[in-house]
Amino acid sequence: MMIKPSIDELLKQTDGNKYVLCTLIAKRAKEIESINLLDSSSEEKKAISIACDEIANGKVRPSAF
């Protein structure tokens, strides 16, 4: 199974820091769930997948970088 975006691609956004990446994904996924950005009528995409896509595309960045 192929995971997109790849972990390597995501780690580039946090200068290779796995802990910052994990925290960033978790916080963004929680935000997505709390403000109901998930559209139940569209394809089932988890909040964590949306968060990873946003990080990979540079839409969400850690504040320290």
HUHUQUI-V850427 format. One record per residue. N is the residue number from 0. RES is the residue in three letters. PHI is phi in degrees with one decimal (* if undefined). PSI is psi as a letter, one per 30 degrees, with the letter a starting at -180 (none if undefined). D_LAST is the distance of its C-alpha to the last C-alpha in Angstrom with 1 decimal. Layout:
N & RES & PHI & PSI & D_LAST
N & RES & PHI & PSI & D_LAST
//
This chain:
0 & MET & * & k & 30.9
1 & MET & -98.1 & k & 27.9
2 & ILE & -103.5 & k & 24.7
3 & LYS & -124.0 & k & 22.7
4 & PRO & -72.0 & l & 19.8
5 & SER & -72.8 & l & 19.9
6 & ILE & -60.8 & e & 17.9
7 & ASP & -60.8 & e & 17.0
8 & GLU & -65.4 & e & 15.7
9 & LEU & -68.8 & e & 13.5
10 & LEU & -64.9 & f & 12.2
11 & LYS & -61.5 & e & 11.0
12 & GLN & -73.3 & f & 8.4
13 & THR & -120.6 & g & 7.1
14 & ASP & 52.6 & h & 8.2
15 & GLY & 80.2 & g & 11.4
16 & ASN & -86.4 & j & 10.9
17 & LYS & -66.1 & e & 13.7
18 & TYR & -70.1 & e & 13.5
19 & VAL & -65.1 & e & 10.1
20 & LEU & -60.9 & e & 11.5
21 & CYS & -60.9 & e & 14.8
22 & THR & -65.8 & e & 13.8
23 & LEU & -62.9 & e & 11.8
24 & ILE & -62.9 & e & 14.9
25 & ALA & -63.6 & e & 17.3
26 & LYS & -65.1 & e & 16.1
27 & ARG & -67.4 & e & 16.0
28 & ALA & -62.7 & e & 19.4
29 & LYS & -65.4 & e & 20.8
30 & GLU & -61.6 & e & 19.9
31 & ILE & -60.5 & e & 21.6
32 & GLU & -68.6 & e & 24.6
33 & SER & -73.1 & e & 25.0
34 & ILE & -100.3 & g & 25.1
35 & ASN & 56.0 & h & 27.3
36 & LEU & -78.3 & f & 25.5
37 & LEU & -79.5 & k & 27.5
38 & ASP & -97.0 & j & 30.6
39 & SER & -67.8 & f & 33.4
40 & SER & -82.2 & f & 35.5
41 & SER & -84.2 & a & 33.0
42 & GLU & -59.1 & k & 32.5
43 & GLU & -75.4 & j & 31.3
44 & LYS & -119.9 & k & 27.6
45 & LYS & -71.7 & l & 25.9
46 & ALA & -58.6 & e & 23.0
47 & ILE & -67.6 & e & 21.0
48 & SER & -69.1 & e & 21.7
49 & ILE & -64.0 & e & 20.7
50 & ALA & -60.3 & e & 17.3
51 & CYS & -63.6 & e & 16.9
52 & ASP & -62.3 & e & 18.0
53 & GLU & -63.9 & e & 15.7
54 & ILE & -66.9 & e & 12.6
55 & ALA & -62.2 & e & 14.3
56 & ASN & -84.2 & f & 15.1
57 & GLY & 82.3 & g & 11.7
58 & LYS & -73.8 & f & 13.2
59 & VAL & -123.7 & k & 11.0
60 & ARG & -133.2 & k & 7.2
61 & PRO & -67.2 & k & 5.7
62 & SER & -70.0 & f & 5.6
63 & ALA & -79.6 & f & 3.8
64 & PHE & -109.2 & none & 0.0
//
